[in-house]
C-alpha cells in the first residue's frame, strides 16, 4: 500500500522568542523539519505533504529542492484542522502517517511499524510512558486494557492526569477513514481547537481497532518548544553520535565536547580532542589525530594525518595520508594536500595543490597555486593571485625553494629546483635550477638620526 505522509509545521513557537519559524531552527546543523523530511523519505512508495503557517514563505524557500506538496494553515485552529487542510492531497487507498516538523528524531523503524499496522480496520497511535507526563495528552484505556480515548491535559480529570502513558501525536490511518472522521471534529474543548486526538474516540465508535505502538527510544518523540529544549535535544543527539563513533574505534577526549553538524565517518584509532566541530560531509581515515578547537567542513582526510589545534578547514578539501596541518592553519575550498606534505601555523590555502613532501610551514598565503613534490615555501610567502579582476595561477615545480617574505606575482612559474631569494617580488618565470633575486639594493646611511616625538608642555 502507498503512504501519504502529512507533516505538521505551521506553529509559530512563541517560546523560541524568534522571528524564525520554529521548524527552521537547527539541530546538529540541520533544520528540525529537515530531519523529519529525511526520515520520512526513507519509507517506500511515499508522498509527502507539509502543512505550513507561521513563516510559510521562509519554510518553503528553505526546502525548495524537496519533492513535497505544500499546504497553508493561515490560522492555527488545531492539529485536526491542519490535517484536514491536507485532505485534497491524500489518496483514499493510502495509509496516511501524521508527523510533526518539531519532533526531529522520529526513527525509520517506528514509522515502518506505524504504516504496517494501519488499515481500514485499525488506527495506529504512537504512545510512550513517561515518569513525568505533564503537558501531554493521556492515553485512557478500558477495563480490558484497550485504548478508549486520548484526553488532553487541560481537559483531563485529576485521576486522568495520574496516567503515565502519553500521546505523542503521531498516528496512522487510511485516507478513506480520515475523509470520514475529520469533517466530524468539533472544537468543544478547553483550547477551542480541533483535536486530531478525537479520532481515537471516533474510531472506537466505528468499531475500528486502536493499536498503541511504542518507539524504540523516548528520544524519538521529544519535541522542541523552547531553546532550552532544543539545546537539551542537541546534547542527546551528539552523545548518541559520540557513542557510535567510540563503538567503531574512535577515541574522544570528551564526548560532551564534541559536535557533528552533518555526517562524520572515521576509521579505527582516530582521536578527536575537545571542542571540535564537524560540518557537512567529513571522512577521517585510520589513525588520524585531531587537536582541540578545530572546525572541519566537507573534507576527506587520509590515514595517519595530524590536524593540530585551532585549525579551520572549509571544504571541499582533500588531505592524503601522513599530512600534518596546523596549528592555527586555514584550509579553504579546493585545497589538496598530497602525501606527507605539511601546512604549518598561520598558513592559509585556497584552491592550492601541494605536492608530496612539500612544506609551507609558517605565516604564508598560498592561493590558486600548484606545488610539485619536495617544495619548501619560506615564512611570509604570498602568492599574489588576484589582479583586481581575475585570479591567476602560480606554479612551483618539484624541489623549488622559496625564500622567506617573498611575493610571487601570478601568473608565474618557478622551475624545477629553482631558488627564490628571501624578500623577492617575483613577477616573471624562473627557469629550473636558477636563483632569482628581485629586491632593492640595500643602502646603509651612517649617523642616521631616528625621528623622535616632540615633548608635550
DOKEMI-271219 format. One record per residue (C-alpha): residue in one letter; x, z, y. Coordinates in steps of 0.5 Angstrom, whole numbers, padded with zeros to 4 digits, always signed. Each point is the difference from the previous one (the first is absolute). Example, Ala and Ser with C-alpha at 12.3 -4.5 7.8 and 13.67 -1.06 7.14 Angstrom:
<sites>
a+0025+0016-0009/s+0002-0002+0007/
</sites>
This chain:
<sites>
x+0000+0000+0000/x+0002-0001+0007/x+0002+0005+0005/x-0002+0001+0007/x+0004+0005+0004/x-0003+0003+0006/x+0005+0004+0004/x-0003+0004+0006/x+0005+0000+0006/x-0005+0001+0006/x+0002+0007+0002/x+0003+0002+0007/x+0004+0006-0003/x-0001+0005+0006/x+0004+0005-0003/x+0006-0005+0001/x+0000+0000+0007/x+0002-0007+0000/x-0002-0007+0003/x+0002-0003-0006/x-0005-0001-0006/x+0001+0005-0005/x+0001-0004-0006/x+0006-0004+0004/x+0004+0007+0000/x+0005-0001-0005/x+0002+0004-0006/x+0007-0002-0002/x+0001-0005+0005/x-0007-0004-0002/x-0007+0001+0003/x-0005+0004-0004/x-0004-0006-0001/x+0006-0004-0003/x+0001+0005-0005/x-0008-0001-0002/x+0000-0007+0000/x+0007-0001-0004/x-0003+0005-0006/x-0007-0004+0000/x+0003-0007+0000/x+0003+0002-0007/x-0007+0000-0003/x-0001-0006-0004/x-0006-0005+0003/x-0001+0004+0006/x-0002-0002+0007/x+0001+0005+0006/x-0005+0002+0006/x+0003+0004+0005/x-0005+0004+0005/x+0003+0001+0007/x-0003+0003+0006/x+0005+0004+0005/x+0006-0004+0002/x-0003-0006-0004/x+0004-0006+0003/x+0006+0004-0001/x-0001+0001-0007/x-0002-0007-0002/x+0006-0002+0004/x+0005+0004-0004/x-0003-0003-0006/x-0001-0007+0002/x+0004-0002-0006/x-0004+0003-0005/x-0006-0003-0004/x-0005+0004+0002/x-0007+0000+0003/x-0001+0004+0006/x-0007+0004+0002/x-0001+0004+0006/x-0004+0006+0001/x+0000+0001+0007/x-0004+0007+0000/x+0002+0005-0005/x-0006+0002-0004/x+0003+0002-0007/x+0003-0003-0006/x-0006-0002-0003/x-0002-0005+0007/x+0008-0002-0001/x-0001-0003-0007/x-0007-0003+0002/x+0004-0004+0005/x+0004-0003-0005/x-0006-0002-0005/x+0000-0007+0002/x+0007-0001-0003/x-0002+0004-0006/x-0002-0004-0007/x-0006+0003-0004/x+0004-0002-0006/x+0007+0004+0002/x+0002+0007+0000/x+0001+0003+0007/x+0005+0005+0001/x+0000+0004+0006/x+0006+0003+0003/x+0003+0003+0007/x+0005-0003+0004/x+0003+0007+0002/x+0001+0002-0007/x+0006-0004-0002/x+0003+0003-0006/x-0006-0002-0005/x+0003-0003-0006/x-0001-0006-0004/x-0002+0004-0007/x-0005+0003+0004/x-0003-0006+0003/x+0000-0003-0007/x-0004+0006-0003/x-0005-0001+0005/x-0001-0007-0001/x+0000+0000-0007/x-0005+0006+0000/x-0005-0003+0005/x-0006-0004-0002/x-0008-0001+0001/x-0001+0006-0005/x+0006+0004+0003/x+0002+0002+0007/x+0007+0003+0000/x+0002+0005+0005/x+0007+0003+0001/x+0001+0007+0000/x+0005+0006+0000/x+0000+0007+0000/x+0004+0004+0006/x+0002+0007+0001/x-0003+0000+0007/x-0005-0005+0000/x-0002+0001+0008/x-0002-0006+0003/x-0002-0004-0006/x-0007-0002-0003/x-0001+0004-0006/x-0002-0003-0007/x-0006+0003-0002/x-0001+0000-0008/x-0007+0002-0004/x+0000+0004-0006/x+0003-0005-0005/x+0006-0001+0005/x-0002-0007+0002/x+0000-0002+0008/x-0006+0002+0003/x+0002-0002+0007/x+0005+0001+0006/x-0001+0005+0005/x+0004-0001+0007/x+0003+0007+0002/x-0005+0000+0007/x-0006-0001-0005/x+0002+0005-0005/x-0002+0007-0002/x+0004+0006-0001/x+0000-0001-0007/x+0002-0007+0000/x+0006+0001+0005/x+0003+0004-0006/x+0000-0006-0004/x+0008-0003-0001/x-0002-0007-0003/x+0000-0004+0006/x-0002-0007+0002/x+0006-0005+0002/x-0005-0005+0003/x+0003-0006-0005/x-0006-0003-0004/x-0001-0006-0004/x-0007-0003-0002/x-0002-0007-0001/x-0002-0005+0006/x-0007+0000-0002/x-0001+0007-0001/x+0003+0001+0008/x-0005-0005+0002/x-0006+0004-0003/x+0003+0007+0003/x+0003-0001+0006/x-0006-0002+0004/x-0004+0006-0002/x+0005+0005+0003/x-0002+0004+0006/x+0003+0005+0005/x-0004+0006-0001/x+0006+0005+0000/x+0005+0004+0004/x+0004-0005+0002/x-0005-0005+0002/x+0003-0005-0004/x-0001-0005-0006/x+0004+0003-0006/x+0003-0004-0006/x+0000+0006-0004/x-0008+0000+0000/x+0001-0006-0005/x+0001+0005-0005/x-0007+0003+0000/x-0003-0007+0000/x+0004-0002-0006/x-0003+0007-0004/x-0007-0002+0003/x+0001-0007-0003/x+0003+0003-0007/x+0007-0003+0002/x+0005+0004-0004/x+0005+0003+0005/x+0007+0001-0002/x+0005+0004+0003/x+0007-0002-0001/x+0007+0003+0003/x+0006-0003+0003/x+0007+0002-0003/x+0002+0004+0006/x-0003+0003+0005/x+0004-0003+0005/x-0003-0007-0001/x-0007+0003+0003/x+0004+0003+0006/x-0003-0003+0007/x+0003+0000+0007/x-0004+0003+0005/x+0006+0003+0005/x+0007-0001+0001/x+0002+0007-0004/x-0004-0003-0006/x+0004-0007+0001/x+0007+0004+0000/x-0002+0004-0006/x-0002-0006-0004/x+0006-0004+0002/x+0005+0006-0003/x-0004+0000-0006/x+0001-0008-0001/x+0007+0001+0002/x+0001+0005-0005/x-0003-0004-0005/x+0004-0006+0001/x+0006+0005+0000/x-0002+0003-0007/x+0000-0008-0002/x+0007-0001+0002/x+0003+0006-0003/x-0003-0001-0006/x+0003-0007+0000/x+0007+0003+0001/x+0001+0000+0008/x+0003+0006+0003/x-0004+0003+0006/x+0004+0005+0004/x-0007+0003+0003/x-0007-0003-0003/x-0003+0003+0006/x+0004-0004+0005/x-0001-0007-0003/x-0005-0005+0003/x-0001-0007-0003/x-0005-0005+0004/x+0000-0006-0004/x+0003-0001-0007/x+0006+0003-0003/x+0004-0001-0006/x+0006+0003-0002/x+0005+0000-0006/x+0002+0006-0004/x+0006+0005+0003/x-0002-0003+0007/x+0000+0006+0005/x-0004+0001+0006/x+0002+0005+0005/x-0005+0004+0005/x-0005-0004+0006/x+0001-0007-0003/x-0006-0005+0001/x-0001-0006-0004/x-0005-0005+0003/x-0002-0007-0003/x+0003-0002-0006/x+0006+0003-0002/x+0004+0000-0006/x+0006+0004-0002/x+0005-0001-0006/x+0003+0005-0004/x+0005+0005+0003/x-0002-0001+0007/x+0001+0006+0005/x-0004+0000+0006/x+0003+0005+0005/x-0005+0004+0004/x-0004-0002+0006/x+0000-0008-0002/x-0006-0004+0001/x+0000-0006-0004/x-0005-0006+0000/x-0001-0006-0004/x+0007+0000-0004/x+0003-0002-0006/x+0006+0005-0002/x+0004-0001-0006/x+0004+0005-0004/x+0005+0005+0002/x-0002-0001+0007/x+0001+0005+0005/x-0004+0001+0006/x+0003+0005+0005/x-0004+0005+0004/x-0004-0002+0006/x+0000-0008-0002/x-0006-0004+0002/x-0002-0007-0004/x-0005-0004+0003/x-0001-0006-0005/x+0000-0004-0004/x+0007+0002-0001/x+0004-0001-0007/x+0005+0004-0002/x+0005-0001-0006/x+0003+0004-0005/x+0005+0005+0003/x-0001-0001+0007/x+0001+0006+0005/x-0004+0001+0006/x+0000+0005+0006/x+0000+0005+0002/x-0005-0002+0007/x+0000-0007-0002/x-0006-0005+0001/x-0001-0006-0004/x-0005-0005+0003/x-0004-0005-0004/x+0004-0006-0003/x+0006+0004-0002/x+0003-0001-0006/x+0006+0004-0003/x+0004-0002-0006/x+0003+0004-0005/x+0005+0005+0002/x-0001-0001+0008/x+0000+0005+0005/x-0004+0001+0006/x+0002+0007+0004/x-0002+0004+0005/x-0004-0002+0006/x+0000-0007-0002/x-0006-0005+0001/x-0001-0006-0004/x-0005-0005+0001/x-0001-0007-0004/x+0007+0001-0003/x+0003-0001-0007/x+0006+0004-0001/x+0004-0002-0006/x+0003+0003-0006/x+0005+0006+0002/x-0001-0002+0008/x+0000+0006+0004/x-0003+0002+0007/x+0002+0007+0001/x-0001+0002+0007/x-0004-0001+0006/x-0002-0007-0001/x-0006-0005+0001/x+0000-0006-0005/x-0006-0005+0001/x-0001-0007-0002/x+0006+0000-0004/x+0003-0002-0007/x+0006+0004-0002/x+0004-0002-0006/x+0004+0004-0005/x+0005+0006+0002/x-0001-0001+0007/x+0002+0006+0005/x-0004+0001+0006/x+0003+0005+0005/x-0003+0005+0004/x-0004-0002+0006/x-0001-0007-0002/x-0006-0004+0002/x-0003-0007-0002/x-0003-0003+0006/x-0005-0004-0003/x-0005-0001+0006/x+0001-0004+0006/x-0007+0002+0003/x-0004-0005-0003/x+0003-0002-0007/x+0003+0004-0006/x+0007-0003-0003/x+0004+0001-0006/x+0006+0004-0001/x+0004-0002-0006/x+0006+0004-0002/x+0004-0002-0006/x+0003+0003-0006/x+0006+0005+0001/x-0001+0000+0008/x+0002+0006+0004/x-0004+0001+0007/x+0004+0005+0004/x-0004+0006+0004/x-0004-0001+0006/x-0001-0008-0001/x-0005-0004+0002/x-0002-0007-0004/x-0004-0004+0004/x-0004-0005-0004/x-0001-0005-0003/x+0007+0001-0002/x+0004+0000-0007/x+0006+0005-0002/x+0004-0004-0005/x+0003+0003-0007/x+0005+0005+0001/x+0000+0000+0008/x+0001+0006+0004/x-0003+0001+0007/x+0004+0005+0004/x-0003+0006+0003/x-0004-0001+0006/x-0001-0007+0000/x-0006-0004+0002/x+0000-0006-0005/x-0004-0006+0002/x+0003-0005-0004/x+0001-0001-0007/x+0006+0003-0003/x+0004-0004-0006/x+0002+0003-0006/x+0006+0005+0000/x+0000-0001+0007/x+0001+0006+0005/x-0005+0000+0006/x+0001+0004+0006/x-0005-0001+0006/x+0001+0005+0005/x+0003+0001+0007/x+0007+0002+0001/x+0002+0007+0001/x+0003+0002+0007/x+0003+0007+0002/x+0000+0002+0007/x+0005+0005+0002/x-0002+0006+0004/x-0008-0001+0000/x-0004+0005+0003/x-0007+0001-0003/x-0005+0001+0005/x-0003+0007+0001/x-0006+0003+0002/x-0001+0002+0008/x+0000+0007+0000/x-0007+0003+0003/x+0000+0004+0006/
</sites>
